[in-house]
Amino acid sequence: MLSVKCSLKPKILYLTLFGNCYKPLQQSLKDLDQAYKNFFNSCTGKRKGIKVKSPLFKRRKSRQTARFVGANYKVGQDKIYLPKVGKIRIVWSIPLTSKPSSVTIIRDSAGRYFASFVVVTFREMSLHCAQHLPKSENSIGIDLGISTFATFSNGTKVESPKPLKQNLKKLGKFQRKFAKTQPGSKPIRKT
């Protein structure tokens, strides 16, 4: 499955409006039920893999989501229709390859809204796309490392990026600013 994100044009849109539509509420309850099932199955050993932590409460100020599944939304050229909200203008980041199976409206902590579409991609489509690649006799081996990011079999070396070294001054400035803020204050929540 492929998740496609696109940003929504600014419009007064609150996730509390989704409270009138029952589908996102049902989806959030189904997600919560699945999270608790995974947690309890992980505790009893029925679920394989690493242990799953218990679900956390979503804070109002953090990321909020509302998921629409089924035929209760419509995707158009430059608009998306959501029940109890209406038509919302959208800006596509990439075009959809097929009809989406669900759409999730996401509001991040900065107050921006995004629409994330779940699109099913078929194996035949990916094989069809792979057939159009040009055939080549050249092959190259890549060795990923720590001191050098990548070393190719032909001897070319790519140095590893050093983001900490580049941003030490900026980090020091933010740490000094953070040390002066009081715990629990509004500026500390911003950092």
TAKA-V187236 format. One line per field, one symbol per residue. phi: phi as a letter, one per 40 degrees, with the letter a starting at -180 (. if undefined). A space follows every 50 residues. Layout:
phi = ???
//
This chain:
phi = .bbbbacccdacabccccccccccccccccccccccccccccccgccchc cccccbcccccccbbabbbgbcabbbcbbbbbcgbhcbcbbccacccacc cabbcbbcccgcbbbbbcbcbccccccccccccccbccbabbbcbccbca bccchcbbcccbccccbccccccccccccccccgccccccc
//
